[in-house]
């Protein structure tokens, strides 16, 4: 296990790169002390001499999905640990390298590159800046001997397997659909788990179920070509699947809630969807009546834990972190309003399947 002692110091920096970079917690002290107030006020965490930074994939840090999940971890670290934070949002792939360089120039203590699409650029940046530390979310370190690049990944096939089983059990038509932003491993991992979970329900029940949008054996499926929120191509895929009888949809690729639910409403089908990355019913209550559950990818927790270990304990550990059901890095969200519509037998079976994946007796990829 390799580790590096924290530098714990940073200089003033210029704002560079293709996108805006925001530095929080650097305001000058007020000239006059504020008058004391009688009511109790929650005190902020003592400031730490530590700058945690992040570069987004092609979306904002308010994307209701994986970029925002990582940013939630930064905000938690700012609030609870007293670190300073900075971020650079990428409008396109051309922004990745300059945004990473902006964070290097800012002398960040740790730089999170959010999403598989940044993996090439963050590997280049880590090699070019061996004295700095990087984290690749959904990526990997090309050099297994790296001392400054930590990979964070997730077994999203596990929670998605549970989502597929639930979707098949909940469906009245026994036709369900999935689709993705891009055909990359970080997306198809969800889709394959979903497909196999649905087939596990079919095997248990003796009924057939049709999964539209992804064939894991042929590695062919439906993708809308990016991660922009509420993509119109994604909406057309949802509408097509609804026309083919699907009544549970699982779009994998950021915030597709508004467009998918709009497609459901326009179709007149009594259908629901399953969210990804965050607990969508809780974070987007306006859509909760259409969200059966979510396959959570708990990147905020991992982000906070990495920052805490480095900023507080002075250790940057490059051993890869893999979030799974066993360490609660992924799981299904609560069923909320749908809880009463799901038979206890299905809930019990989901618990059995979860334990089977934890102990290795069930493979969600087969």
Buried (B, 14 or more C-beta within 10 A) or exposed (E): EEBBEBBEEBEEBEEBBBBEBEBBBEEEEEEEEEEEEEEEEEEEEEEBBBBBBBBBBBBBBEBBBBBBBBBBBBBBBBBEBBBBBBBBBBEEEEBBBBBBBBBBBBBBBBBBBBBBBBBBBBBBBBBEBEEBBBBBBBBBBBEEEBBBBBBBBBBBBBBBBBBBBBBBBBBEBBBBBBBBBBBBEBBBBBBBBBBBBBBBBBEBEEEEBBBBBBEBEEEEBBBBEBBBBBBEBBBBBBBBBBEEBBBBBBBBBBBBBBBBBBBBEEBEBEBBBBBBBBBBBBBBEEBBEBBBBBBBBBBBBBBBBBBBBBBBEBEBBBEBBBBBBBBEBBBBBEBBEBEEEBEEEBBEBBEEBBEBBBEEEBEBEE
